[in-house]
Amino acid sequence: MVRSDHTKRVISVLAVIVLVFSMFSFPALAEESSESDSATETIEDLGNPVVGLLDPDPYGVPVSGAHSYLIYDTLSDTMLIGKDYDARREPAAITQIMTVLIALEELELSDKITITKDMYESIPKEYVRIGFTEGEIITVEQCIYACLLKSANDACMALAIQISGSESAFVKEMNSRAEELGCTSTHFTNPYGRSDDEHKTTCRDMALILKESLRHPDFRAISTSASFTIEPTNKFNDKRVLNNANRFVSTPSTAYEYYIGGKTGYTENAGYTIIAGAEKDGRCLIGIMLGAEDAERRYEALVDLLEYCFNSYTTTMVEENEMEGAVNTAVAQIGAALSETNLSVSETSLSICKYYSVKSDLANDGYSNEVDLSELVIDPKKDVQEFVLPIYRRFSNSEAYRIGDLKIVISNGTVVPVPTEKAEDASEIDIGSILLIVSIVLVLTFILILAVILLVKMMKKRKFNKHHRNPTIL
């Protein structure tokens, strides 16, 4: 009975300790957690500030020899120069870029494909083939090489059916992926570029598709390879040597040292088509021509257009610290206008475009940054107001590009604004919480020591009483 009483006392002491600890520590931890989840505002990137062509009427631009063309800057997402770039036309075999892109996204290069009849039977006889046979086992890598080096339509169909199970199912995936990439005027009806009145795209859309494809190192490596050998398979005893048919790679007279990947095509209805990416001095341009009139001339014309744009336009990164002077000036002007009111600028934040393109001669003449306050109308009766003010980069000829936005919050002095020093406030709260927890731990430690001492005393007393009640008999 005595042992039971002592046990109950010890359990009671421990329960009190746990209860006290939970009362003090849990709220502190909960408060700390809620603060750590608070969001902090970050600088956002804006898109291309130019709508349409950067230079709609370029001076001395080379002749394209195509029904439509476009030179597109991938860094700034800017269409530099072009003609009928939104006209819908048949792309011919440059369609295969989309098929290869989806294959690179969904398959491994080492994956095996077993050839079936539906991978080649529906392809018109005059279209290029590798000559795969039913039951032949090949790899995804071999198919992609065959597509990009030889425009092999059976290899393209093999990839499509391997991915989606049928040509029609894969075509749906092609169109869905095109929409995801921002294509607005593209409709594919087959994976390889078979001539079809419903199978059409635009220069703008194909530039977006190639831009995404060039993000894959395997696409770049394969499309710029001079040759590739398909080793003997279970159904074909000889090697198949694939030489790159793209003259940017295979022909010295038309080779282009800055070429990083692309594709050519031809059908009677589409004419000659070509698309290519080029990297030079840290910039990446994509050139495309649809409906070109001459097979060889399309290479020379596209190089001329690309070089014209590399030389005539500059792509520049926008740094946040470049905006400091314009922002401070604007905030000071607003502050001066509010000097006789209870309002003041309580918060500012920036959104800027990462890159923008401009004519090289303008960039060389210098520029200034300015925040446009012309549309700023402040209501002195409102306690809190928010405005988004455009930031322009203005050049020597007064031409200006909107390269960012300044968001400001104007509030009454009686209104508590959103804290701008959130990090310092959080640290102060953290220190207070830590001190509180340390104090609680010290108190609980002291209580625990007293409980242990009390327990030891009770056990000694129990032992003493036991020995005196039951003396040992010798």
Backbone torsions as a table, in degrees:
resi	resn	phi	psi	omega
1	MET	NA	-40.3	177.6
2	VAL	-63.5	-42.6	-179.5
3	ARG	-60.9	-39.0	179.9
4	SER	-64.9	-40.4	179.1
5	ASP	-64.7	-42.8	179.8
6	HIS	-63.2	-41.6	-179.9
7	THR	-62.1	-43.5	179.3
8	LYS	-61.9	-39.2	179.2
9	ARG	-63.6	-44.4	-179.6
10	VAL	-62.5	-45.7	-179.9
11	ILE	-61.1	-38.9	179.6
12	SER	-63.6	-42.7	179.2
13	VAL	-61.7	-46.2	-179.8
14	LEU	-63.3	-38.3	179.4
15	ALA	-63.4	-40.8	177.9
16	VAL	-61.6	-40.9	179.7
17	ILE	-61.6	-47.1	-179.6
18	VAL	-63.0	-41.6	-178.8
19	LEU	-63.8	-45.4	179.5
20	VAL	-61.2	-43.6	-179.2
21	PHE	-62.2	-42.3	-178.7
22	SER	-67.3	-34.8	-178.3
23	MET	-66.3	-35.0	-174.4
24	PHE	-94.9	-39.0	-171.0
25	SER	-82.6	-38.5	-174.4
26	PHE	-62.9	-44.0	177.9
27	PRO	-61.3	-38.1	-179.8
28	ALA	-64.5	-43.3	179.3
29	LEU	-66.1	-39.2	179.7
30	ALA	-64.4	-40.4	179.5
31	GLU	-64.5	-41.4	179.9
32	GLU	-63.7	-40.0	-179.4
33	SER	-64.7	-42.0	-178.7
34	SER	-64.8	-33.7	179.2
35	GLU	-72.9	-37.1	-178.5
36	SER	-68.0	-21.0	-179.7
37	ASP	-85.7	-6.8	-177.0
38	SER	-66.9	141.2	-176.0
39	ALA	-82.7	147.4	173.6
40	THR	-114.3	139.2	-175.4
41	GLU	-75.6	138.0	-179.7
42	THR	-122.3	161.5	176.9
43	ILE	-73.6	130.9	178.7
44	GLU	-101.2	152.3	176.6
45	ASP	-95.8	131.4	173.8
46	LEU	-90.0	164.4	178.6
47	GLY	-85.5	-168.3	-180.0
48	ASN	-58.3	126.5	-177.8
49	PRO	-78.7	-7.3	-176.7
50	VAL	-98.9	130.9	175.1
51	VAL	-98.3	125.9	-177.2
52	GLY	79.7	-151.9	-178.4
53	LEU	-76.4	140.5	173.6
54	LEU	-63.3	-41.6	-178.3
55	ASP	-129.2	89.7	-177.4
56	PRO	-66.9	-24.2	-177.2
57	ASP	-132.1	68.8	-175.7
58	PRO	-67.6	145.1	-179.4
59	TYR	-91.2	130.4	175.8
60	GLY	68.5	26.4	-178.8
61	VAL	-70.3	140.1	178.7
62	PRO	-62.7	154.5	178.0
63	VAL	-77.1	131.6	-177.3
64	SER	-84.7	-35.3	-175.3
65	GLY	70.5	24.3	-178.8
66	ALA	-131.9	155.7	177.7
67	HIS	-65.1	-35.9	178.0
68	SER	-148.2	148.4	178.4
69	TYR	-153.8	165.5	178.9
70	LEU	-158.0	138.9	168.2
71	ILE	-115.7	123.6	-169.5
72	TYR	-123.8	133.2	177.4
73	ASP	-95.1	117.4	-174.4
74	THR	-74.9	-31.4	-178.2
75	LEU	-66.5	-48.2	-176.8
76	SER	-94.0	-2.3	-178.2
77	ASP	56.5	46.7	-175.4
78	THR	-121.1	132.8	170.9
79	MET	-84.4	112.5	-173.1
80	LEU	-77.8	-60.7	178.4
81	ILE	-139.1	160.0	179.1
82	GLY	176.9	173.6	177.6
83	LYS	-145.4	125.6	179.5
84	ASP	47.9	41.4	-174.4
85	TYR	-71.1	-14.1	176.7
86	ASP	-104.9	8.0	176.4
87	ALA	-74.6	132.0	-178.0
88	ARG	-82.1	123.4	-178.4
89	ARG	-140.5	161.7	176.8
90	GLU	-72.4	133.6	-176.9
91	PRO	-90.7	-13.7	-174.4
92	ALA	59.2	-140.4	-168.6
93	ALA	-73.9	-9.5	175.3
94	ILE	-67.9	-9.3	170.1
95	THR	-53.2	-35.0	-173.6
96	GLN	-62.6	-17.1	175.7
97	ILE	-60.8	-41.6	178.7
98	MET	-64.8	-42.1	178.8
99	THR	-62.4	-44.5	179.6
100	VAL	-65.3	-39.6	178.2
101	LEU	-58.0	-48.6	-179.6
102	ILE	-64.4	-37.4	177.4
103	ALA	-62.6	-42.3	178.7
104	LEU	-66.7	-29.4	-179.5
105	GLU	-79.6	-29.4	-170.6
106	GLU	-115.4	-14.4	-178.0
107	LEU	-122.9	163.6	171.4
108	GLU	-98.1	148.1	-179.2
109	LEU	-59.9	-29.6	-177.1
110	SER	-85.4	-5.3	-179.8
111	ASP	-60.5	143.1	-179.4
112	LYS	-93.9	143.4	175.6
113	ILE	-124.9	127.3	174.8
114	THR	-97.2	118.8	-174.3
115	ILE	-68.6	134.1	174.7
116	THR	-120.5	165.0	-176.5
117	LYS	-61.9	-34.4	-178.0
118	ASP	-70.6	-4.8	175.9
119	MET	-86.1	-5.9	179.8
120	TYR	-146.9	-18.9	-173.6
121	GLU	-64.6	-33.2	-175.4
122	SER	-85.9	-4.8	-178.1
123	ILE	-77.3	129.2	178.7
124	PRO	-55.8	146.5	-174.0
125	LYS	-60.6	-35.0	-175.6
126	GLU	-78.0	-4.6	-180.0
127	TYR	-85.2	146.9	-175.7
128	VAL	-65.3	137.5	176.3
129	ARG	-137.8	157.2	169.6
130	ILE	-81.0	-34.5	-178.6
131	GLY	99.8	36.0	176.0
132	PHE	-66.3	149.6	-179.8
133	THR	-119.9	159.8	-178.1
134	GLU	-58.7	132.1	179.3
135	GLY	88.7	-7.7	179.5
136	GLU	-71.6	137.9	-179.1
137	ILE	-106.1	121.8	179.9
138	ILE	-130.4	176.6	179.8
139	THR	-109.6	162.5	175.7
140	VAL	-61.0	-40.7	179.7
141	GLU	-59.0	-44.4	179.3
142	GLN	-62.2	-39.1	178.8
143	CYS	-65.6	-42.3	-178.9
144	ILE	-66.2	-41.3	175.2
145	TYR	-59.7	-42.8	-179.0
146	ALA	-63.8	-36.7	178.5
147	CYS	-67.5	-52.7	-170.7
148	LEU	-78.5	-26.6	-179.9
149	LEU	-93.2	-34.2	-172.9
150	LYS	-124.4	1.2	-175.4
151	SER	54.1	41.2	-177.4
152	ALA	-73.4	111.7	-174.3
153	ASN	-72.8	-30.8	177.3
154	ASP	-70.4	-33.6	176.4
155	ALA	-66.5	-37.9	179.1
156	CYS	-66.1	-43.2	177.3
157	MET	-64.1	-36.1	178.8
158	ALA	-61.5	-43.2	177.8
159	LEU	-63.0	-43.8	-176.8
160	ALA	-61.8	-48.5	-177.0
161	ILE	-72.5	-32.1	176.1
162	GLN	-62.7	-37.4	-177.3
163	ILE	-76.9	-47.7	-169.2
164	SER	-114.3	-9.0	177.7
165	GLY	94.4	-24.1	178.2
166	SER	-157.7	160.7	179.3
167	GLU	-63.4	-44.3	-177.6
168	SER	-63.5	-39.0	179.0
169	ALA	-67.1	-38.1	-179.9
170	PHE	-69.1	-37.4	178.3
171	VAL	-59.6	-39.4	176.5
172	LYS	-61.2	-39.6	179.0
173	GLU	-67.8	-37.7	177.1
174	MET	-59.2	-48.1	-177.7
175	ASN	-67.8	-36.0	177.4
176	SER	-66.0	-43.2	179.5
177	ARG	-65.9	-36.4	178.1
178	ALA	-61.6	-42.7	177.8
179	GLU	-62.1	-40.7	179.2
180	GLU	-61.1	-32.7	-178.5
181	LEU	-83.0	-2.8	178.1
182	GLY	98.1	8.3	178.2
183	CYS	-73.1	131.2	-175.7
184	THR	-114.6	-12.5	-174.9
185	SER	-130.0	24.7	-176.4
186	THR	-107.8	135.5	172.6
187	HIS	-142.9	112.7	178.8
188	PHE	-93.9	144.6	174.6
189	THR	-120.0	-6.9	178.3
190	ASN	-156.6	162.1	-172.0
191	PRO	-82.6	-12.6	-168.8
192	TYR	-123.9	-6.9	175.8
193	GLY	105.4	23.2	175.5
194	ARG	-59.4	137.7	-177.6
195	SER	-62.0	128.6	-176.9
196	ASP	-160.3	133.4	-179.0
197	ASP	-62.3	-22.9	-179.8
198	GLU	-94.3	-7.7	-177.0
199	HIS	-94.9	93.8	-173.1
200	LYS	-143.5	156.6	177.7
201	THR	-149.9	-172.1	178.6
202	THR	-131.3	166.0	176.0
203	CYS	-60.7	-42.9	-179.5
204	ARG	-60.6	-47.1	-177.7
205	ASP	-65.9	-43.1	-179.4
206	MET	-65.9	-30.8	176.2
207	ALA	-63.8	-38.5	178.0
208	LEU	-67.1	-37.1	179.5
209	ILE	-67.8	-43.5	178.5
210	LEU	-67.9	-36.4	177.6
211	LYS	-55.5	-45.5	179.2
212	GLU	-67.3	-38.6	-179.8
213	SER	-64.0	-38.1	-177.9
214	LEU	-69.6	-10.8	174.6
215	ARG	-72.7	-14.8	-179.3
216	HIS	-96.0	116.3	179.1
217	PRO	-56.4	-34.8	-179.8
218	ASP	-64.9	-36.2	178.1
219	PHE	-63.5	-45.4	179.4
220	ARG	-62.1	-47.1	-176.1
221	ALA	-64.0	-43.1	-176.4
222	ILE	-71.4	-45.5	-174.8
223	SER	-71.4	-16.2	177.7
224	THR	-103.6	5.6	178.3
225	SER	-73.6	139.5	179.1
226	ALA	-71.4	-35.3	-179.1
227	SER	-160.8	166.9	178.4
228	PHE	-153.8	143.3	-178.5
229	THR	-114.4	124.4	171.6
230	ILE	-89.6	115.2	-178.6
231	GLU	-69.2	161.7	178.4
232	PRO	-51.5	142.7	-179.1
233	THR	-114.9	-175.1	-179.7
234	ASN	-67.6	-14.6	-178.4
235	LYS	-121.4	-3.4	-177.4
236	PHE	-139.4	121.5	-170.1
237	ASN	-86.2	-16.5	-176.8
238	ASP	-103.3	162.7	173.8
239	LYS	-75.8	147.4	172.7
240	ARG	-112.3	113.7	-179.9
241	VAL	-95.4	120.7	-179.3
242	LEU	-105.8	111.3	174.9
243	ASN	-94.6	137.4	-176.7
244	ASN	-64.9	122.0	-179.0
245	ALA	-82.5	-7.6	179.9
246	ASN	-77.3	122.0	-173.1
247	ARG	-75.8	-9.4	170.0
248	PHE	-65.9	-22.6	-178.1
249	VAL	-108.8	-42.6	-168.1
250	SER	-90.2	-21.0	-173.0
251	THR	-117.8	117.9	-177.2
252	PRO	-56.6	-36.2	-176.1
253	SER	-69.5	-23.6	179.7
254	THR	-117.6	6.4	-179.4
255	ALA	-62.3	143.7	-178.3
256	TYR	-127.3	114.6	-171.4
257	GLU	-66.4	-21.8	-177.6
258	TYR	-94.8	2.8	-178.8
259	TYR	-66.5	131.1	-178.6
260	ILE	-123.5	0.9	177.6
261	GLY	146.2	150.3	179.3
262	GLY	166.6	-153.3	-174.1
263	LYS	-165.9	155.5	172.5
264	THR	-122.2	167.6	178.6
265	GLY	-161.2	165.4	176.2
266	TYR	-162.2	134.3	162.0
267	THR	-143.4	165.0	-178.3
268	GLU	-62.2	-38.9	-179.4
269	ASN	-77.1	-37.0	-176.6
270	ALA	-81.1	-26.1	-170.4
271	GLY	75.7	-159.8	179.6
272	TYR	-89.9	134.1	178.8
273	THR	-124.9	153.9	179.3
274	ILE	-158.2	142.3	174.3
275	ILE	-143.3	139.3	-175.9
276	ALA	-151.5	145.0	171.2
277	GLY	-103.1	145.5	179.6
278	ALA	-139.4	134.5	178.0
279	GLU	-115.8	130.9	-178.8
280	LYS	-154.7	128.3	177.4
281	ASP	53.4	40.7	176.4
282	GLY	80.4	2.0	179.0
283	ARG	-108.2	151.9	177.0
284	CYS	-126.3	117.4	176.5
285	LEU	-112.8	148.5	173.6
286	ILE	-119.6	129.3	177.1
287	GLY	-117.4	139.6	-179.5
288	ILE	-143.2	140.6	174.2
289	MET	-131.4	131.7	175.0
290	LEU	-116.4	137.4	179.4
291	GLY	72.3	37.3	176.2
292	ALA	-71.1	150.7	-173.4
293	GLU	-91.4	-19.6	-174.1
294	ASP	-135.9	135.4	-175.6
295	ALA	-63.9	-48.0	-177.5
296	GLU	-78.7	-40.2	-176.6
297	ARG	-62.9	-26.8	-178.7
298	ARG	-62.3	-34.7	178.5
299	TYR	-65.9	-50.6	-178.3
300	GLU	-62.9	-43.1	-178.5
301	ALA	-64.1	-40.3	-178.6
302	LEU	-68.0	-39.4	176.8
303	VAL	-62.8	-42.6	178.8
304	ASP	-60.1	-41.7	-179.9
305	LEU	-67.6	-42.1	178.9
306	LEU	-63.5	-45.9	-179.3
307	GLU	-66.1	-36.2	176.0
308	TYR	-58.3	-43.9	-178.4
309	CYS	-73.5	-35.9	175.7
310	PHE	-61.0	-36.2	-176.5
311	ASN	-86.6	-30.4	-171.6
312	SER	-94.7	-16.5	-176.3
313	TYR	-131.3	150.2	-178.9
314	THR	-122.8	138.1	175.3
315	THR	-110.1	125.4	-171.3
316	THR	-124.0	141.2	174.2
317	MET	-83.6	138.7	178.0
318	VAL	-95.9	122.6	179.1
319	GLU	-97.0	140.7	-179.3
320	GLU	-60.8	-38.8	-176.5
321	ASN	-68.2	-16.5	175.9
322	GLU	-67.8	-21.4	-176.3
323	MET	-86.9	-8.9	-171.1
324	GLU	-58.5	-47.0	-177.8
325	GLY	-62.5	-45.9	-179.5
326	ALA	-64.5	-40.2	-179.3
327	VAL	-66.8	-45.6	-180.0
328	ASN	-62.3	-39.8	178.7
329	THR	-63.2	-44.6	-179.4
330	ALA	-63.9	-44.9	-179.6
331	VAL	-63.4	-37.9	178.5
332	ALA	-65.7	-41.4	178.4
333	GLN	-63.3	-42.5	178.8
334	ILE	-65.4	-41.1	178.8
335	GLY	-61.6	-39.5	178.5
336	ALA	-65.0	-38.5	179.6
337	ALA	-67.9	-25.4	-177.5
338	LEU	-98.0	6.1	-172.1
339	SER	-60.5	-29.2	-178.7
340	GLU	-98.2	14.8	177.6
341	THR	-121.1	177.4	175.1
342	ASN	-89.3	3.9	-177.1
343	LEU	-90.5	153.3	175.4
344	SER	-157.4	162.2	176.8
345	VAL	-76.8	114.5	-175.5
346	SER	-103.2	-14.4	-177.5
347	GLU	-158.5	142.1	175.1
348	THR	-138.3	149.5	174.3
349	SER	-154.6	155.2	-175.0
350	LEU	-114.5	146.6	166.1
351	SER	-129.9	124.4	-175.8
352	ILE	-133.1	152.1	173.6
353	CYS	-79.7	143.3	-175.0
354	LYS	-75.4	-41.0	179.2
355	TYR	-134.0	154.2	169.4
356	TYR	-147.2	154.2	179.4
357	SER	-111.2	148.5	-178.2
358	VAL	-153.1	160.4	175.6
359	LYS	-61.5	138.7	-174.8
360	SER	-60.5	-39.5	-178.3
361	ASP	-65.4	-32.9	176.1
362	LEU	-68.4	-44.2	-179.5
363	ALA	-61.2	-36.5	-178.4
364	ASN	-71.9	-22.7	-178.1
365	ASP	-87.2	-1.2	177.8
366	GLY	90.4	171.0	-176.5
367	TYR	-158.8	171.0	174.0
368	SER	-136.4	153.6	177.3
369	ASN	-106.3	141.2	179.9
370	GLU	-148.0	143.3	174.9
371	VAL	-93.5	127.2	-178.1
372	ASP	-82.3	113.2	-179.8
373	LEU	-102.9	7.2	-172.6
374	SER	-64.5	-28.8	-178.0
375	GLU	-99.3	7.3	-177.7
376	LEU	-79.6	114.2	177.7
377	VAL	-124.8	113.3	-175.1
378	ILE	-100.8	131.9	176.9
379	ASP	-94.0	110.8	-176.2
380	PRO	-66.7	-11.8	-178.5
381	LYS	-90.8	-13.2	-178.9
382	LYS	-87.6	139.2	-179.3
383	ASP	-77.1	-36.7	-178.7
384	VAL	-135.0	129.5	178.8
385	GLN	-137.8	143.7	-179.9
386	GLU	-124.7	136.1	-179.4
387	PHE	-133.8	146.8	172.7
388	VAL	-115.2	114.5	-174.2
389	LEU	-108.9	127.7	-179.3
390	PRO	-70.5	144.2	175.1
391	ILE	-110.5	126.6	-177.5
392	TYR	-112.7	144.5	168.6
393	ARG	-103.2	114.8	-174.3
394	ARG	-107.6	134.1	-176.4
395	PHE	-103.3	177.4	-171.7
396	SER	-62.6	-26.0	179.6
397	ASN	-93.2	14.3	-179.3
398	SER	73.7	2.0	174.7
399	GLU	-70.1	138.4	-174.7
400	ALA	-134.6	147.8	176.8
401	TYR	-124.0	136.4	176.3
402	ARG	-80.3	107.6	-174.8
403	ILE	-107.7	-0.2	179.4
404	GLY	-176.1	177.3	177.3
405	ASP	-134.0	141.9	173.0
406	LEU	-110.0	117.1	175.7
407	LYS	-95.8	127.6	178.6
408	ILE	-125.2	147.6	173.8
409	VAL	-116.7	124.8	177.8
410	ILE	-110.6	126.8	-175.6
411	SER	-137.2	159.9	177.0
412	ASN	-75.0	148.0	-178.6
413	GLY	-61.6	-22.8	-179.9
414	THR	-82.1	-11.2	-179.5
415	VAL	-94.3	133.4	178.1
416	VAL	-76.3	112.5	-178.3
417	PRO	-75.2	167.6	174.5
418	VAL	-63.4	124.8	-175.0
419	PRO	-61.6	133.0	178.9
420	THR	-90.2	-17.9	179.4
421	GLU	-108.1	56.1	-175.4
422	LYS	-60.7	-36.7	-176.5
423	ALA	-65.0	-41.5	179.9
424	GLU	-67.2	-43.2	178.6
425	ASP	-58.3	-42.5	-179.0
426	ALA	-63.4	-39.1	-178.0
427	SER	-68.4	-37.8	177.9
428	GLU	-63.0	-43.5	179.4
429	ILE	-63.8	-37.8	-179.9
430	ASP	-63.5	-42.8	-179.4
431	ILE	-64.0	-43.0	178.3
432	GLY	-61.7	-40.9	179.3
433	SER	-64.5	-40.6	-179.5
434	ILE	-63.5	-44.7	179.4
435	LEU	-61.6	-40.3	178.9
436	LEU	-62.8	-44.9	-179.0
437	ILE	-64.7	-41.9	179.0
438	VAL	-61.1	-42.1	179.1
439	SER	-62.4	-43.4	180.0
440	ILE	-62.9	-43.0	-180.0
441	VAL	-61.1	-42.4	179.3
442	LEU	-62.3	-44.3	179.3
443	VAL	-62.9	-45.2	-179.0
444	LEU	-65.4	-36.6	177.2
445	THR	-62.4	-42.7	178.7
446	PHE	-62.2	-43.9	179.0
447	ILE	-62.9	-40.2	-179.8
448	LEU	-63.6	-41.5	178.3
449	ILE	-61.9	-43.8	178.4
450	LEU	-61.4	-39.4	-179.8
451	ALA	-64.9	-40.8	178.6
452	VAL	-64.2	-44.7	178.9
453	ILE	-59.5	-44.6	179.2
454	LEU	-60.9	-42.0	-179.9
455	LEU	-63.6	-43.7	179.9
456	VAL	-62.6	-43.8	179.6
457	LYS	-61.3	-42.8	-179.1
458	MET	-64.9	-39.0	-179.5
459	MET	-67.7	-39.0	177.5
460	LYS	-64.5	-42.5	179.9
461	LYS	-64.0	-39.0	179.4
462	ARG	-63.8	-42.3	-179.8
463	LYS	-65.2	-40.4	179.6
464	PHE	-63.5	-45.2	-179.5
465	ASN	-64.1	-36.2	-179.1
466	LYS	-65.0	-45.3	-178.5
467	HIS	-65.5	-33.5	-178.9
468	HIS	-78.3	-26.3	177.4
469	ARG	-79.3	-32.5	-177.4
470	ASN	-123.6	80.3	-178.6
471	PRO	-66.6	146.9	-178.4
472	THR	-75.5	135.2	179.9
473	ILE	-99.0	123.1	-180.0
474	LEU	-92.5	NA	NA
